[in-house]
Amino acid sequence: MTVVAKLGSSIVADDDGSLHSSVLDSVCSQVAELHHAGENVVLVTSGAIARGMRLMDLDRRPSTIDEMQAASAVGQGSLFRAYEERLAREDVHAAQVLLTSFDMSARMHYLNARQTLRRLLQWRAVPVINENDTTATDEITFGDNDFLSAQVAILLEARLLVLLTDTAGLHTADPRLKPDAALIEEVESFDELERFEIGDRTSAFGSGGMRSKVAAAEMASAAGIGAVVCDGTVPGSFLAATRGERVGTRFASHPERTPSFKLWLRYEKPSQGKVVVDEGAARVLRDQGSSLLPVGVTGVEGEFAAGDAVEIVCNGDVVGKGIVNYSAAELGRIKGLKSGEVAERIPDAAEEAVHRNYFVLT
């Protein structure tokens, strides 16, 4: 079994960018204890940019892509060594893994990343994963690595995702702004959170926030993976979370695990355009799990090729997302046509614009 732990910037670094050594000591010790008990552990860490800022004596957080990439390049090796040295003292091998959003969105890269991580776990190493900021094209693409940790948990079919932060968990409001905010200990349904104020405030060096942690927990839940958000600065909190003890906020997993391909399609594969459908097509997609036929298509937006992911839209609302069998130009030519008419215009073409096996409701 595998547990994925994510350490946010507020856990890894102090506000001045120096390593939060006592917290790293504690977390790595807990990781080693779990590892020696036979459980696989994967760490997803933030903090490379903060570490680079400290080493280069920068007085402000980078605001441009090249500055951010340079700071990450300086800090990445030092950050990994901080984990490697602490785990080595516990007789645990660490392995550095750098991923980008493209590695998650391209199916072959996604499968390759999964195979490599599985091999590392078979070798009983602890992967220490971070986003490869030095080659990323969007600033902190994964949202302080909250989304990355959820994607890794899904990729490895983990039993639990633990998001370690510097607060006790999810509250009814931001406890830093409202001291009387109550801790939410259990979340059975994500709909029940709509009445609470879930903010985006984070540390001086972080780019995530509680909202991105809830989104990450929801992603994991859809894959049948439970999640916990808890205070990683409290000694023993990570182990307590893995043992099912009462700590932080625990999010229930969805009882029916969604197939890994559809999770990849929903969360990792970016949409390249939109396919507009009529109400009848939208209804059968939602209620009957049917494929989308060209006859139900009323419009095409954007440029995409056959095999790309597209959003299916009706009356301005997104119905779902799917892998399209036609290019935008081809679908524009056959929209609204019945199957026989499509075959006359494009011989040997697929009957479905989007097959139900390659479609997910969103």
PyMOL commands that set and color helices and strands:
alter all, ss='L'
color gray80, all
select helices_A, chain A and resi 9-12+21-36+48-55+65-89+101-105+107-122+146-155+190-195+210-222+237-242+260-268+279-287+294-296+328-334+339-345+356-358
alter helices_A, ss='H'
color red, helices_A
select strands_A, chain A and resi 2-7+40-45+93-99+125-131+160-165+186-187+226-231+249-251+271-277+297-301+309-314+317-323+359-361
alter strands_A, ss='S'
color yellow, strands_A
deselect
rebuild
show_as cartoon
